[in-house]
Amino acid sequence: MDRWIQIRPVNKPPFLFQTEVKSWTGHAIGGQPITPEIALNNSRMKEIRTALWHEVWHEARNRPRKQSVGKVLTRMENPSEAPKLPVRPLLIFWWPIHPQGQPESWFERDIERNSDFKKLYFFSASTYLRSLGTDHIILEVPKLAARLKWLQRICPTTRAA
């Protein structure tokens, strides 16, 4: 499990997402990059989102095909900061992914009865970023310099003069 995400909805009780992040990228599908032309082709993107869905989801069994994905359905112990909050499973993909190929970044599925959960939630970062309608975004990353310095310390690289 990659991360706990605490949600505090307005006028509703808070809860936790038990989150698994799959950083498999949608940059290349079968060795073919998703070019701007492909990204603008709605029918091609629908095919890609659907194909990637079927790669990770077993429709007949209504569960993930791979243990590396399905592990999000194993109930983890709550973090000490939120020991009593209800928990929901969330899968985050960098891939453009959707069961019907729709350009929806957030969706959910009812899941098998013998799971610790009733629903599994999905977020496609690729689909979300494409929905912004811009070719660039600005990120505030205040800890990036410190992290890069730490990485340089443990994995030094030589630089050309």
N, C-alpha and C positions, 0 to 999 in steps of 0.2 A: 504494500500500500504506500502510495507516494505522499499523501497530504491529507490532513483534516482541514475542512473549510467550514467555518461556522457561519450560519445564515441567521440574520435577525430581521425577519419580515415585519413590515408595519402592521400592527394590530393582530399579529399571530405569534404563537410561541416560537422561540428559536429552535434550531436543529443543526445537526452536523452532516456534512457530506463526507463520507469515507471515499477518498478519491484515488483512482488509478489513472495515471497519465501515460498515454502511449505516444511517444514522440516519433513514431514512424511518420515520415513526411509524405505529403502528397505531391512533392516536387517532381518525382519520377514514378510513373506507373508503367511497369514492364519495360523500364529503360527509356521511356518517352517522357520528356518533361511536359508539365502542364504549362504550355506557352500562353501568352495573353490571348492569342486567337482561340485556343481551346477553352480557356477560362470564360471567354465571351460567348461560346457556343453552348447554349442552354441544353440542347439534347445530348451533346457529348459529355457535359458535366454531369447530367442526370445519369448517364451510363456509368461514369466513373464512380459517383457516389453509391450507386446501387451495387456495382461489382465489389467495391471495397466492403460494403455492408455484408454481402454474402461471404466474403473471405473470412470475416470474424464471427458471424452469427449463424448458428444452426437453426433454421426456421422450424424444422420438424420437431426438434427437441426444445425449442424456445430458450436457448441459452448460448453463451459464447462457445465457439469451437475450440479455442485455445485456453489452456490453463493460465497463461500469462495475462489473459484478458479476464477470464472467469474468476480469478482470485479476488476481485473486488466484491464478489458475492459471499465471501467468507467474513462473517461478522468479527470485527476487531474490537478489542477493549477500548472504551472511550478514553480520550486523553485526560490527564489529571485536572486540566483546566475546565473541563466540561463533563464531569463524570456521569451526569444524569440526563443529558440531552438525548433525544431520539436521533437515530442515525439512518441515513439513506445512502445507497451506493451511487457513485457517479463515475462514469468513464469519460475521460477527455482524450480526444484524438486530435492530432495535427492534420490527419487526413481529411479530405472532403468525404463525408460519409453520411448516409441516410437510408433507411429501409426501402423507401419508395423513390429515392433519388432526388427528393425535394431540396431546394436551397434553404433548408431550415437548420440552423446551428444548434438548436436546443430541442430535444425530444425525449420521450420516455417510452418504456415497454413494460407491460405486465410480464412477470417472469414465473418460472416453474414453482409449483406449490411447495416443494421440499427445500426451498431456499430460506435463508434467514430474513429475506426481504420480499415485499410484494411487487415492487417496481424497481426498475433499473433506469437511471437517468444518464443521458448522453449529451456531450457538448463537442461540436466540431470546431476547433479553432480556425481551421482553414476556411470553412464555410462562413464563419463569423467575420473573419478579416475581409473576405471577398464581398460580403454584404455591406461593408462600410462605404463602398463606392469611391475609393481613393486609391492611388497607387503608392501612397506613403502614409506612415503613421508616426507620431512623435511619442516616444516612451520616456517617462521619468524613471530612471534607475539609479537611485541615490547610492546603492551599495555596490554598483558594478565595478568601480575603480578598485575598491578594497578586495573584491572577489578576484579580479584579474591579477592583482598584485599577489594574492595568495596562490593562485594557480601558477604564476610565473615562478614563485618560490619553490613549489613542489615539482614543477615540470619546466625547468629552465630551457629556453631556446636560444640558439645562437642567431645573431642578426648580422646580415651583410653590412660591411662598412661602406 
